[in-house]
Amino acid sequence: MIQRIQTLYMYLSVVLCGLLFSFDLASFDYGSTMMNLSVLGVDNQVDATYFGSGYTWSLLVLTILMTILPVVTSFLYKRRQVQVKLCQLEMLLNVVFVVLVMLYFAPDVKETINAEMEIYKAGMYFPIGSLVFNLLAIRGIKKDIELLKSVDRIR
């Protein structure tokens, strides 16, 4: 239901994850060219043999899941325990996304093209913001669960 605060948090999470499609995650300095890593691929490639279109498919799939899952979760407002589990799954996906970029893609890109500098851009912080909004949504859902338990005790 839209009038619940946790639904607002879930939709803010959707907005942040949707913004990943238009912002870069990191930049790599390769000689005189800056290569940009995004969920859609690597822009300004010097050598296209290293980064094909399938190189970042895992980031794209994770981003799509991170964008769709909170919307589905918000419609399960009658099943609050399932909402909590799905929000926890969303948090796990956010952590996996950040870890995947930081531990797999960045060193791999750096090693493959001998890049000297890597700069994390604004897109790298959106999954962290989404993680915070999911945590707030879980808190709101748990408050609803406690409220309903207290009402049941009164009866």
PEGI-V604655 format. One record per run of one state. SS is the DSSP state (h for helix, s for strand, l for the rest). FROM is the first residue (numbers start at 0). TO is the last residue. If there is no record, write none. Layout:
BEGIN
((SS:FROM:TO) (SS:FROM:TO))
END
This chain:
BEGIN
((l:0:3) (h:4:20) (l:21:24) (s:25:29) (l:30:31) (s:32:37) (l:38:39) (s:40:42) (l:43:55) (h:56:73) (l:74:78) (h:79:112) (l:113:115) (s:116:119) (l:120:121) (h:122:153) (l:154:154))
END
